[in-house]
Amino acid sequence: MTDRDAGAPIAAEGGIETMAAVVQERYDTRPEAVLRTGRLPRPELRPGEVLVRVRAAGVDRGTWHLMAGLPYAVRPVSGMRRPKLPNPGRTVAGVVERIGPDVTGFAPGDEVYGTAPAAFAEFAAARADRIAPKPTGLTFEEAATVPISGLTALQAVRDKGRIRPGQQVLITGAAGGVGTFAVQLAHHLGAHVTAVASSRKLDAVRALGADRVIDYTREDFLAGPQRYDAIVDIAGNRNLRDLCRALTPRGRLVITGGETDGRLLGGTDRQLRAQLLSPFVRRHLGTFIASEHADGLSELTTLIDAGAIRPVVDRAYPLTEAAAAVRHLLDGTVIGKLAVTVPLD
Ligand SMILES: NC(=O)c1ccc[n+]([C@@H]2O[C@H](COP(=O)([O-])OP(=O)(O)OC[C@H]3O[C@@H](n4cnc5c(N)ncnc54)[C@H](OP(=O)(O)O)[C@@H]3O)[C@@H](O)[C@H]2O)c1
């Protein structure tokens, strides 16, 4: 593997076609220490896969977890000692270059979006059941930010939260990647949405349809008399007792995320406790791992095409600055999502 400029054209090296890509060889919490641009062989297609010419990739918390190998609970999947995949990009938007054996429903030239391993590269091999036609009204960089955050929000708000018109809903982490979709979805479903965010992000969540906003840096968002039919808890790691108290007697708590410094489990111990406690209380306490599938992406496409939801892209970085994009994600200033764009040859 050579280390040429990421913008260099695809070339055959010793008979192998290569591509510009972000390359990561070990785990580290510092993106600039481990993410460099270089060249990799173009991915081989297995049955059921589609080769996507990547136009943009998304950046999210999962990108960081895969890059850092933290919490350790991710390593049985991501690689025990070093990353199994050449880079931590996970979501793509691009154009179908080639279809593999046993793939129907896609053809070269189709514009698609979805999830794919090692997405910080000129090409990615995506499972055909994890991509869908790209929403026509979105740019590639907008579309690339949707798959994981949008699917997570859809499953949290609609499927786990079972939010119905007129319900009172509280959403924490409302200005983040998942939260910006969750606020719009809850509003679209007719709920009265209370969104929690820090001071400079309040206007943004209001603009997405929040009926009420709470600045958690100034006010305890669980302290007031309000009781919620559903709490979609995306950030903050508040304890379960406080969250339960803020629910109506039959309310639903959907623990979606929450970052901690815990190197072994991250915030997942709180999620496990909620699952264990739920059968013993009247309120429903739950958590989930978002499933990535084409049907959900098609539902998001319908919602986006109808104008019900849209991605909020804070900034896009070129592929050569993927490390700066992940660093930006960590600094706490991002509203919505970040993208990495891939140069065309
Ligand atoms: N269950 C799943 O399958 C699944 C899927 C995707 C993501 N996740 C998890 O969901 C969480 C959010 O992901 P994301 O992509 O939305 O992350 P993100 O884009 O970084 O957004 C997180 C948001 O949380 C807010 N926040 C940070 N500390 C907070 C605190 N103490 N109290 C309240 N809000 C706080 C941040 O903004 P402000 O503090 O400035 O308001 C930020 O907007 C992560 O833990 C991620 O791992 C889970």
The ligand as a Gaussian input file, in Angstrom:
#p B3LYP/6-31G(d) Opt

LIG

0 1
 N      -28.955000       2.864000      20.049000
 C      -28.328000       2.958000      18.887000
 O      -28.382000       2.059000      18.043000
 C      -27.544000       4.208000      18.592000
 C      -27.356000       4.612000      17.261000
 C      -26.670000       5.821000      17.022000
 C      -26.180000       6.551000      18.100000
 N      -26.337000       6.095000      19.360000
 C      -25.807000       6.834000      20.515000
 O      -26.634000       7.969000      20.685000
 C      -25.861000       9.010000      21.279000
 C      -25.995000      10.282000      20.442000
 O      -25.480000      10.045000      19.154000
 P      -25.388000      11.259000      18.148000
 O      -24.849000      10.711000      16.877000
 O      -26.661000      12.012000      18.125000
 O      -24.244000      12.134000      18.864000
 P      -23.906000      13.677000      18.670000
 O      -24.204000      14.069000      17.257000
 O      -22.559000      13.880000      19.198000
 O      -24.973000      14.416000      19.594000
 C      -24.981000      14.285000      20.977000
 C      -25.710000      15.500000      21.554000
 O      -25.772000      15.394000      22.945000
 C      -25.656000      16.692000      23.525000
 N      -25.104000      16.526000      24.870000
 C      -23.814000      16.263000      25.216000
 N      -23.697000      16.179000      26.553000
 C      -24.930000      16.369000      27.064000
 C      -25.460000      16.386000      28.378000
 N      -24.677000      16.201000      29.461000
 N      -26.777000      16.596000      28.554000
 C      -27.586000      16.785000      27.491000
 N      -27.150000      16.797000      26.210000
 C      -25.839000      16.587000      26.007000
 C      -24.731000      17.436000      22.573000
 O      -25.001000      18.823000      22.392000
 P      -25.172000      19.930000      23.546000
 O      -24.594000      19.337000      24.786000
 O      -24.328000      21.103000      23.094000
 O      -26.617000      20.211000      23.573000
 C      -25.032000      16.806000      21.226000
 O      -25.947000      17.563000      20.477000
 C      -24.421000       8.494000      21.344000
 O      -24.196000       7.995000      22.646000
 C      -24.410000       7.368000      20.334000
 O      -23.428000       6.395000      20.623000
 C      -27.023000       4.941000      19.628000

